[in-house]
């Protein structure tokens, strides 16, 4: 489903802000503070897009991205990686991400990147 977005972000304030914004814009949003059991969450929620923090509590967003993109059932789901490190911008796409948003970002940037990925489906 295109209107369903999974947000995986360990920063509580940012996670809640993104959830509020996306819900206000009409998306169905599920949030997680960790990437643990991500495949199970994706299977249960069936997101049309995943916003994935690159550094999560004890887990690496790059590894999670590669795991999802190599999975037969979920490789088609667009993943937008969020990072405060601008060095990852070019290399993260090699891990399967469809796009990268550098933190901090504004509302317009987030929404336009999401809409761009959902239109391509």
C-alpha positions as CSV (number, residue, x, y, z in Angstrom):
1,X,0.0,0.0,0.0
2,X,1.4,3.4,-1.0
3,X,-0.1,5.4,1.9
4,X,1.6,3.3,4.6
5,X,4.9,4.5,5.9
6,X,7.1,2.7,8.4
7,X,9.4,5.1,10.3
8,X,12.4,3.5,12.1
9,X,14.1,6.2,14.1
10,X,15.7,6.0,17.6
11,X,15.3,9.7,18.4
12,X,12.0,9.9,20.1
13,X,11.3,13.6,19.4
14,X,12.2,13.2,15.7
15,X,10.2,10.0,15.4
16,X,7.1,11.6,17.0
17,X,7.5,14.8,14.8
18,X,7.7,12.7,11.6
19,X,4.7,10.6,12.7
20,X,2.6,13.7,13.4
21,X,3.5,15.4,10.1
22,X,2.9,12.3,8.0
23,X,-0.4,11.5,9.8
24,X,-1.5,15.0,9.2
25,X,-0.8,14.6,5.5
26,X,-3.0,11.5,5.4
27,X,-0.4,8.7,5.5
28,X,-0.9,5.7,7.8
29,X,2.2,5.7,9.9
30,X,3.8,3.0,12.1
31,X,6.9,3.8,14.1
32,X,9.7,1.8,15.6
33,X,12.6,3.0,17.8
34,X,14.8,0.1,16.8
35,X,15.4,-2.0,13.7
36,X,15.1,-5.3,15.6
37,X,12.6,-7.7,14.0
38,X,12.3,-5.3,11.1
39,X,11.3,-8.0,8.6
40,X,8.5,-9.1,10.9
41,X,7.3,-5.5,11.3
42,X,7.4,-5.0,7.5
43,X,5.5,-8.3,7.0
44,X,2.8,-7.3,9.5
45,X,2.4,-3.6,8.4
46,X,3.0,-3.8,4.6
47,X,4.4,-0.3,4.2
48,X,4.6,1.4,0.8
49,X,7.8,3.2,2.0
50,X,10.3,2.9,4.8
51,X,12.1,5.9,6.5
52,X,15.2,4.3,8.1
53,X,17.7,6.0,10.4
54,X,21.2,4.8,9.5
55,X,22.4,4.6,13.1
56,X,20.1,2.7,15.4
57,X,20.5,1.4,18.9
58,X,23.1,-1.4,18.3
59,X,22.1,-1.9,14.7
60,X,23.4,-0.5,11.4
61,X,20.8,1.0,9.1
62,X,23.0,0.0,6.1
63,X,22.8,-3.7,7.1
64,X,19.0,-3.4,7.6
65,X,18.6,-1.8,4.2
66,X,20.6,-4.5,2.5
67,X,18.6,-7.2,4.3
68,X,15.3,-5.7,3.2
69,X,16.5,-5.2,-0.4
70,X,17.8,-8.7,-0.6
71,X,14.5,-10.2,0.6
72,X,12.4,-11.7,-2.1
73,X,9.1,-10.2,-0.7
74,X,10.3,-6.7,0.2
75,X,13.0,-5.7,-2.2
76,X,10.5,-3.5,-4.1
77,X,9.7,-1.2,-1.1
78,X,11.4,2.2,-1.4
79,X,13.7,3.0,1.5
80,X,14.7,6.5,2.4
81,X,17.7,6.5,4.7
82,X,18.0,9.4,7.2
83,X,21.5,10.4,8.4
84,X,23.3,13.4,10.0
85,X,26.5,12.3,8.3
86,X,26.7,13.9,4.8
87,X,29.5,11.4,3.9
88,X,27.0,8.6,3.5
89,X,25.0,10.4,0.8
90,X,26.7,8.7,-2.2
91,X,27.6,5.4,-0.6
92,X,24.3,4.5,1.0
93,X,22.6,3.9,-2.4
94,X,25.1,1.0,-2.9
95,X,23.4,-0.6,0.1
96,X,20.1,-0.5,-1.7
97,X,18.6,2.8,-0.4
98,X,16.4,4.6,-2.9
99,X,17.2,8.0,-1.4
100,X,19.0,9.8,1.5
101,X,17.7,12.7,3.6
102,X,20.4,14.5,5.6
103,X,19.5,15.6,9.1
104,X,18.3,18.1,10.0
105,X,15.7,18.3,7.3
106,X,12.6,20.5,6.9
107,X,9.1,19.4,6.3
108,X,9.1,20.3,2.6
109,X,12.2,18.2,1.9
110,X,10.8,15.2,3.7
111,X,7.5,15.3,2.0
112,X,8.9,15.9,-1.5
113,X,11.3,12.9,-1.1
114,X,8.5,10.7,0.1
115,X,6.2,11.7,-2.7
116,X,8.9,11.2,-5.3
117,X,9.4,7.6,-4.2
118,X,5.7,6.8,-4.0
119,X,5.1,8.2,-7.5
120,X,7.6,5.9,-8.9
121,X,5.7,2.8,-7.7
